[in-house]
Amino acid sequence: MRLHELTNIKGATHRRRRVGCGDGGGHGKTSGRGAKGQKARSGGGIRLGFEGGQMPLYRKLPKRGFNNYQFRTNYETVNLSDFERLDSSITEVDAALLKSVRLIRDEKSLIKILGDGEISRSLKITATKFSASAKTKIEKAGGEVIVLSADSSSDDS
């Protein structure tokens, strides 16, 4: 069988619906857009939350509290179970190694080691943060935990 011999299964392809081509086609006159107005025009439509010029609800309600979204600290997380899949010749784990084995996306990002899973060998792990359970499991296996200080250059105060 070759590519030019492949065919579609009967009923897999459909003709394009020709709207606005007369009343006989079933979608004539307004082409399924209802009557006249903004929503009947091409490119027309109203934005989310618009109430016809009346003051919208989202502007009437008070904004309260503090949202930490833009000031948050993002950590790339790695579980202890991920270290078990590493080559047995590896004894030291740092950001460069984690990036090369695709456990993190960016070498410059902050890394937090989580304690999900078990670790059976001694590893010297360097990261920004460790969960308490991860720290105890690593040290119990005879490994070493090295905590890097988070870059404080983002604090301008």
LOGUMAR-24622 format. One line per field, with one value per residue: x, y, z of N, C-alpha, C in turn; residue number from 1. Coordinates in steps of 0.02 Angstrom, whole numbers. Example, Ala and Ser with C-alpha at 12.3 -4.5 7.8 and 13.67 -1.06 7.14 Angstrom:
REM residues 2
nc1: 660 | 642
nc2: -284 | -112
nc3: 390 | 354
cac1: 615 | 684
cac2: -225 | -53
cac3: 390 | 357
cc1: 660 | 645
cc2: -165 | 2
cc3: 390 | 394
vopa: 1 | 2
//
This chain:
REM residues 157
nc1: 42 | 26 | 48 | -31 | -132 | -216 | -378 | -520 | -636 | -805 | -913 | -829 | -785 | -855 | -958 | -927 | -1028 | -1133 | -1174 | -1297 | -1335 | -1460 | -1635 | -1671 | -1568 | -1578 | -1508 | -1521 | -1548 | -1524 | -1420 | -1413 | -1386 | -1482 | -1576 | -1548 | -1407 | -1272 | -1219 | -1245 | -1159 | -1006 | -858 | -913 | -978 | -989 | -888 | -833 | -924 | -982 | -1118 | -1208 | -1177 | -1220 | -1157 | -1044 | -1055 | -933 | -864 | -937 | -927 | -830 | -651 | -553 | -426 | -268 | -172 | -57 | -7 | 77 | 194 | 240 | 345 | 413 | 445 | 533 | 487 | 555 | 542 | 594 | 582 | 614 | 752 | 792 | 785 | 895 | 1061 | 1168 | 1299 | 1303 | 1337 | 1330 | 1207 | 1146 | 1080 | 1119 | 1135 | 1005 | 936 | 996 | 949 | 818 | 729 | 700 | 653 | 727 | 891 | 922 | 816 | 728 | 741 | 649 | 658 | 557 | 484 | 422 | 415 | 553 | 728 | 872 | 1009 | 1166 | 1171 | 1234 | 1149 | 1108 | 1008 | 880 | 779 | 718 | 598 | 544 | 527 | 597 | 727 | 758 | 748 | 849 | 965 | 955 | 982 | 1114 | 1157 | 1194 | 1136 | 1131 | 1093 | 1052 | 1058 | 916 | 905 | 918 | 907 | 791 | 720 | 687 | 681
nc2: -59 | 110 | 289 | 361 | 273 | 272 | 299 | 393 | 342 | 303 | 435 | 505 | 628 | 789 | 902 | 1078 | 1190 | 1297 | 1446 | 1576 | 1568 | 1579 | 1542 | 1411 | 1329 | 1321 | 1401 | 1535 | 1713 | 1778 | 1698 | 1616 | 1703 | 1771 | 1922 | 2094 | 2194 | 2221 | 2095 | 2025 | 2066 | 2046 | 2013 | 2075 | 2089 | 2080 | 2124 | 2022 | 2037 | 2159 | 2270 | 2338 | 2474 | 2513 | 2528 | 2401 | 2248 | 2200 | 2316 | 2382 | 2312 | 2310 | 2309 | 2211 | 2169 | 2081 | 2027 | 1908 | 1869 | 1928 | 1946 | 1825 | 1681 | 1570 | 1398 | 1263 | 1098 | 945 | 774 | 649 | 522 | 540 | 545 | 415 | 360 | 407 | 386 | 264 | 301 | 434 | 550 | 678 | 803 | 939 | 1097 | 1104 | 970 | 921 | 992 | 938 | 807 | 829 | 855 | 978 | 1135 | 1254 | 1303 | 1412 | 1430 | 1428 | 1291 | 1164 | 1026 | 889 | 769 | 654 | 485 | 365 | 360 | 273 | 279 | 364 | 533 | 692 | 832 | 985 | 1124 | 1255 | 1248 | 1129 | 1007 | 960 | 822 | 772 | 813 | 738 | 606 | 604 | 626 | 514 | 413 | 429 | 536 | 708 | 872 | 1024 | 1189 | 1318 | 1496 | 1592 | 1703 | 1867 | 1981 | 2025 | 2095 | 2258 | 2343
nc3: 0 | -41 | -15 | -107 | -130 | -23 | 45 | 102 | 229 | 195 | 224 | 305 | 261 | 232 | 140 | 128 | 221 | 139 | 184 | 176 | 44 | -21 | 13 | -10 | 29 | 164 | 250 | 215 | 183 | 329 | 364 | 478 | 582 | 650 | 676 | 621 | 676 | 797 | 827 | 713 | 618 | 524 | 611 | 717 | 885 | 1064 | 1204 | 1343 | 1491 | 1458 | 1472 | 1390 | 1400 | 1524 | 1692 | 1720 | 1817 | 1868 | 1887 | 1981 | 2100 | 2250 | 2260 | 2358 | 2480 | 2461 | 2326 | 2286 | 2164 | 2060 | 2129 | 2171 | 2211 | 2104 | 2101 | 2029 | 2043 | 2106 | 2136 | 2255 | 2205 | 2072 | 2070 | 2083 | 1959 | 1895 | 1824 | 1897 | 1918 | 1950 | 2076 | 2125 | 2123 | 2036 | 1972 | 1837 | 1801 | 1824 | 1726 | 1611 | 1613 | 1595 | 1702 | 1752 | 1679 | 1660 | 1692 | 1772 | 1856 | 2016 | 2128 | 2208 | 2314 | 2337 | 2451 | 2396 | 2367 | 2378 | 2421 | 2386 | 2383 | 2415 | 2389 | 2341 | 2350 | 2276 | 2297 | 2296 | 2393 | 2513 | 2557 | 2722 | 2739 | 2628 | 2656 | 2773 | 2722 | 2626 | 2703 | 2785 | 2696 | 2684 | 2612 | 2560 | 2595 | 2514 | 2531 | 2428 | 2429 | 2394 | 2256 | 2301 | 2229 | 2171 | 2265 | 2293 | 2397
cac1: 0 | 63 | 9 | -82 | -186 | -259 | -440 | -559 | -693 | -866 | -944 | -779 | -778 | -918 | -954 | -930 | -1096 | -1134 | -1226 | -1313 | -1342 | -1531 | -1679 | -1675 | -1514 | -1593 | -1471 | -1522 | -1565 | -1480 | -1366 | -1411 | -1363 | -1539 | -1594 | -1494 | -1376 | -1200 | -1199 | -1255 | -1107 | -943 | -812 | -950 | -984 | -975 | -838 | -855 | -941 | -1014 | -1189 | -1244 | -1161 | -1231 | -1097 | -1043 | -1053 | -865 | -840 | -977 | -906 | -766 | -592 | -525 | -375 | -203 | -160 | 16 | 8 | 134 | 254 | 252 | 408 | 401 | 496 | 524 | 489 | 581 | 529 | 648 | 574 | 647 | 824 | 802 | 791 | 959 | 1115 | 1197 | 1365 | 1294 | 1339 | 1312 | 1150 | 1136 | 1033 | 1142 | 1120 | 932 | 917 | 1019 | 906 | 751 | 685 | 679 | 654 | 777 | 946 | 925 | 757 | 734 | 723 | 630 | 658 | 502 | 497 | 380 | 455 | 608 | 795 | 908 | 1081 | 1194 | 1178 | 1247 | 1099 | 1110 | 946 | 861 | 738 | 702 | 545 | 571 | 530 | 650 | 790 | 770 | 758 | 915 | 1016 | 948 | 1014 | 1186 | 1170 | 1208 | 1091 | 1162 | 1041 | 1075 | 1016 | 876 | 931 | 881 | 912 | 724 | 695 | 713 | 670
cac2: 0 | 173 | 347 | 382 | 223 | 280 | 335 | 406 | 299 | 336 | 475 | 540 | 697 | 823 | 964 | 1140 | 1218 | 1362 | 1486 | 1638 | 1557 | 1571 | 1509 | 1339 | 1294 | 1316 | 1452 | 1595 | 1777 | 1804 | 1650 | 1588 | 1753 | 1806 | 1984 | 2142 | 2219 | 2213 | 2024 | 1997 | 2091 | 2008 | 2046 | 2106 | 2052 | 2121 | 2094 | 1989 | 2083 | 2220 | 2270 | 2387 | 2542 | 2517 | 2512 | 2328 | 2222 | 2194 | 2382 | 2404 | 2277 | 2335 | 2266 | 2210 | 2120 | 2082 | 1970 | 1899 | 1836 | 1955 | 1947 | 1758 | 1649 | 1506 | 1347 | 1201 | 1045 | 880 | 726 | 602 | 464 | 555 | 532 | 343 | 343 | 432 | 337 | 247 | 331 | 503 | 558 | 747 | 827 | 1012 | 1122 | 1087 | 899 | 914 | 1018 | 892 | 747 | 856 | 856 | 1047 | 1168 | 1307 | 1296 | 1470 | 1434 | 1405 | 1221 | 1137 | 954 | 864 | 704 | 600 | 428 | 344 | 365 | 216 | 288 | 426 | 585 | 761 | 869 | 1057 | 1155 | 1315 | 1230 | 1058 | 995 | 927 | 749 | 759 | 822 | 681 | 546 | 608 | 616 | 446 | 370 | 445 | 590 | 774 | 924 | 1090 | 1238 | 1379 | 1553 | 1619 | 1767 | 1922 | 2042 | 2048 | 2139 | 2325 | 2385
cac3: 0 | -45 | 7 | -156 | -132 | 36 | 33 | 162 | 242 | 174 | 277 | 345 | 237 | 221 | 101 | 167 | 223 | 105 | 215 | 142 | -29 | -40 | 61 | -25 | 65 | 235 | 287 | 174 | 212 | 382 | 372 | 546 | 630 | 679 | 642 | 612 | 738 | 805 | 827 | 647 | 573 | 526 | 656 | 771 | 947 | 1122 | 1248 | 1404 | 1545 | 1434 | 1489 | 1349 | 1421 | 1596 | 1730 | 1729 | 1884 | 1892 | 1908 | 2038 | 2161 | 2276 | 2257 | 2426 | 2495 | 2427 | 2282 | 2281 | 2101 | 2023 | 2171 | 2196 | 2194 | 2070 | 2108 | 1992 | 2094 | 2088 | 2188 | 2269 | 2160 | 2008 | 2076 | 2078 | 1888 | 1869 | 1816 | 1962 | 1924 | 1972 | 2149 | 2140 | 2083 | 2038 | 1922 | 1769 | 1789 | 1820 | 1660 | 1559 | 1613 | 1582 | 1761 | 1757 | 1613 | 1655 | 1741 | 1816 | 1899 | 2085 | 2131 | 2273 | 2315 | 2377 | 2479 | 2370 | 2346 | 2421 | 2392 | 2413 | 2379 | 2442 | 2339 | 2364 | 2311 | 2284 | 2274 | 2333 | 2450 | 2524 | 2606 | 2782 | 2728 | 2580 | 2691 | 2817 | 2682 | 2593 | 2755 | 2809 | 2646 | 2685 | 2565 | 2587 | 2571 | 2510 | 2518 | 2396 | 2448 | 2338 | 2233 | 2332 | 2187 | 2151 | 2316 | 2281 | 2456
cc1: 44 | 17 | -46 | -140 | -233 | -322 | -476 | -615 | -755 | -899 | -894 | -771 | -847 | -907 | -959 | -1001 | -1094 | -1191 | -1237 | -1320 | -1414 | -1570 | -1684 | -1622 | -1526 | -1557 | -1466 | -1537 | -1516 | -1423 | -1359 | -1389 | -1421 | -1555 | -1534 | -1463 | -1302 | -1178 | -1210 | -1199 | -1044 | -893 | -846 | -954 | -967 | -928 | -869 | -868 | -975 | -1089 | -1226 | -1231 | -1176 | -1167 | -1094 | -1032 | -981 | -834 | -878 | -951 | -839 | -710 | -560 | -470 | -313 | -196 | -85 | 38 | 71 | 199 | 274 | 322 | 392 | 460 | 481 | 533 | 515 | 569 | 588 | 643 | 607 | 722 | 840 | 812 | 856 | 1009 | 1149 | 1267 | 1362 | 1294 | 1320 | 1257 | 1146 | 1091 | 1053 | 1126 | 1044 | 906 | 936 | 977 | 832 | 703 | 662 | 686 | 713 | 828 | 947 | 866 | 772 | 707 | 704 | 626 | 603 | 514 | 454 | 423 | 511 | 674 | 838 | 984 | 1102 | 1204 | 1192 | 1203 | 1102 | 1045 | 931 | 823 | 728 | 643 | 576 | 578 | 586 | 718 | 807 | 783 | 827 | 970 | 1014 | 983 | 1089 | 1205 | 1182 | 1160 | 1127 | 1108 | 1072 | 1030 | 980 | 902 | 888 | 885 | 844 | 692 | 727 | 705 | 731
cc2: 62 | 231 | 367 | 332 | 229 | 320 | 344 | 355 | 337 | 371 | 514 | 613 | 725 | 884 | 1023 | 1167 | 1287 | 1403 | 1550 | 1629 | 1541 | 1530 | 1433 | 1299 | 1287 | 1367 | 1516 | 1656 | 1799 | 1755 | 1624 | 1637 | 1791 | 1869 | 2030 | 2162 | 2202 | 2139 | 1991 | 2017 | 2048 | 2048 | 2078 | 2062 | 2098 | 2086 | 2065 | 2041 | 2147 | 2216 | 2325 | 2459 | 2554 | 2499 | 2437 | 2307 | 2220 | 2261 | 2409 | 2374 | 2303 | 2283 | 2269 | 2159 | 2128 | 2019 | 1965 | 1873 | 1862 | 1956 | 1877 | 1733 | 1581 | 1459 | 1290 | 1145 | 980 | 833 | 679 | 541 | 476 | 540 | 458 | 322 | 367 | 375 | 326 | 278 | 403 | 506 | 628 | 771 | 903 | 1032 | 1102 | 1014 | 888 | 938 | 968 | 828 | 765 | 848 | 927 | 1079 | 1217 | 1299 | 1352 | 1474 | 1408 | 1334 | 1201 | 1061 | 931 | 791 | 647 | 544 | 413 | 354 | 313 | 224 | 357 | 475 | 652 | 806 | 943 | 1086 | 1216 | 1298 | 1154 | 1054 | 957 | 852 | 731 | 762 | 762 | 617 | 546 | 594 | 545 | 396 | 383 | 500 | 656 | 825 | 991 | 1140 | 1301 | 1436 | 1577 | 1687 | 1825 | 1986 | 2067 | 2094 | 2208 | 2370 | 2387
cc3: 0 | -27 | -42 | -161 | -72 | 18 | 100 | 167 | 222 | 232 | 319 | 323 | 222 | 178 | 147 | 164 | 192 | 133 | 173 | 67 | -47 | 11 | 50 | 13 | 139 | 278 | 245 | 216 | 266 | 398 | 443 | 599 | 662 | 640 | 636 | 679 | 741 | 799 | 759 | 599 | 578 | 569 | 715 | 832 | 1005 | 1169 | 1310 | 1458 | 1523 | 1444 | 1452 | 1369 | 1494 | 1633 | 1745 | 1801 | 1911 | 1911 | 1968 | 2103 | 2185 | 2269 | 2326 | 2431 | 2452 | 2386 | 2269 | 2213 | 2067 | 2063 | 2195 | 2175 | 2165 | 2080 | 2060 | 2042 | 2065 | 2148 | 2197 | 2223 | 2092 | 2010 | 2069 | 2005 | 1857 | 1865 | 1883 | 1972 | 1950 | 2048 | 2170 | 2093 | 2092 | 1980 | 1851 | 1752 | 1781 | 1753 | 1606 | 1556 | 1608 | 1641 | 1776 | 1688 | 1606 | 1711 | 1792 | 1865 | 1969 | 2090 | 2202 | 2267 | 2363 | 2396 | 2454 | 2343 | 2395 | 2384 | 2426 | 2412 | 2403 | 2385 | 2373 | 2320 | 2328 | 2255 | 2317 | 2397 | 2452 | 2571 | 2664 | 2771 | 2679 | 2614 | 2735 | 2778 | 2649 | 2644 | 2783 | 2762 | 2642 | 2637 | 2601 | 2555 | 2572 | 2488 | 2489 | 2421 | 2386 | 2320 | 2261 | 2292 | 2166 | 2203 | 2308 | 2342 | 2500
vopa: 1 | 2 | 3 | 4 | 5 | 6 | 7 | 8 | 9 | 10 | 11 | 12 | 13 | 14 | 15 | 16 | 17 | 18 | 19 | 20 | 21 | 22 | 23 | 24 | 25 | 26 | 27 | 28 | 29 | 30 | 31 | 32 | 33 | 34 | 35 | 36 | 37 | 38 | 39 | 40 | 41 | 42 | 43 | 44 | 45 | 46 | 47 | 48 | 49 | 50 | 51 | 52 | 53 | 54 | 55 | 56 | 57 | 58 | 59 | 60 | 61 | 62 | 63 | 64 | 65 | 66 | 67 | 68 | 69 | 70 | 71 | 72 | 73 | 74 | 75 | 76 | 77 | 78 | 79 | 80 | 81 | 82 | 83 | 84 | 85 | 86 | 87 | 88 | 89 | 90 | 91 | 92 | 93 | 94 | 95 | 96 | 97 | 98 | 99 | 100 | 101 | 102 | 103 | 104 | 105 | 106 | 107 | 108 | 109 | 110 | 111 | 112 | 113 | 114 | 115 | 116 | 117 | 118 | 119 | 120 | 121 | 122 | 123 | 124 | 125 | 126 | 127 | 128 | 129 | 130 | 131 | 132 | 133 | 134 | 135 | 136 | 137 | 138 | 139 | 140 | 141 | 142 | 143 | 144 | 145 | 146 | 147 | 148 | 149 | 150 | 151 | 152 | 153 | 154 | 155 | 156 | 157
//
